[in-house]
Amino acid sequence: MILGNKKNYIISLLTIVMVFVLSSCATTRTMPVKHVNPDDPYESYNRFVFKFNDELDQAFLTPAAKLYIKIVPKPLAKGVHNFFNNIENIQNVAEDVLQGNIYQASSDLWRMGINTTLGIGGLFDVAAPMGLEQNYEDFGLTLAQWGYTKSNYLVLPFFGPSTLRDTIGMPVDYYAFSIYPYIHPTIRRYELYALWVVDKRAQILEYQNVFEQAAFDKYAFVRSAYMQRRAYLIQRNKDLGDPYLDKDNLSGKAKTAQANISNDNIIHTNTEGVNGAAVSADTAPPQHY
């Protein structure tokens, strides 16, 4: 049954991407041929999907996030956010090990253990004051650590900014390193996942006005922010391979990338319309990461 669900998930994801690719081609067939950006060869398709995701966000996700903030007490909302961060540490530890970053794996494992026990199932983040900050890893970063560093930017329907490499990693993260496939009945799984999405969107709602004012070209802004963020994470993971490295003493390349990022959650959220809200308005063409 699980194998069948995996196949259905992968087939569904590929089908969605293909439908939007064909739709994009159909809508742009009569338009004049434009120069293809070598840093974003799928730009026509990406902009088409970006617009779709942005309209979807404004119609459904933003109102849901605003309602969530309005009716849920702040301490409870904070506890929910901490809970999701805690269960994401399962994935973080697995990815740390696959990347060979044993030092970081032990740190993430300690954080998860402390917050699960002393933090009452992760509702309270008692590990952060101890110096065990929240980390983020995914299989796309693991592939980059293994050598697949160059990958073109790709916007996915519903999921938002990604790359070809990161898209390959999505089914691995979901089925191998997350709790969602093991939650039954299925309706509870979808309810928990939906709450996670709304929580992520609510966390960055306060940056919406900043994003709207800073981004002349929203698509280019989000693209640059996402690619810079991934560049920073890739370089950071290379640095973390050294167990004697001071985590605050990043390499020059990682510092440069990090300087353009002021909030981790902004770039990684699946809500594409606000991904770059807390990033500097540098819309220079991204590098291949």
GIGI-V570668 format. One record per run of one state. SS is the DSSP state (2 for helix, 1 for strand, 0 for the rest). FROM is the first residue (numbers start at 1). TO is the last residue. If there is no record, write none. Layout:
# GIGI-V570668
ss:SS from:FROM to:TO
ss:SS from:FROM to:TO
This chain:
# GIGI-V570668
ss:0 from:1 to:1
ss:2 from:2 to:28
ss:0 from:29 to:42
ss:2 from:43 to:71
ss:0 from:72 to:73
ss:2 from:74 to:99
ss:0 from:100 to:101
ss:2 from:102 to:117
ss:0 from:118 to:127
ss:2 from:128 to:130
ss:0 from:131 to:138
ss:2 from:139 to:145
ss:0 from:146 to:152
ss:1 from:153 to:156
ss:0 from:157 to:159
ss:1 from:160 to:163
ss:2 from:164 to:177
ss:0 from:178 to:179
ss:2 from:180 to:182
ss:0 from:183 to:185
ss:2 from:186 to:203
ss:0 from:204 to:204
ss:2 from:205 to:214
ss:0 from:215 to:217
ss:2 from:218 to:240
ss:0 from:241 to:251
ss:2 from:252 to:258
ss:0 from:259 to:260
ss:1 from:261 to:261
ss:0 from:262 to:263
ss:2 from:264 to:268
ss:0 from:269 to:271
ss:2 from:272 to:274
ss:0 from:275 to:278
ss:1 from:279 to:279
ss:0 from:280 to:289
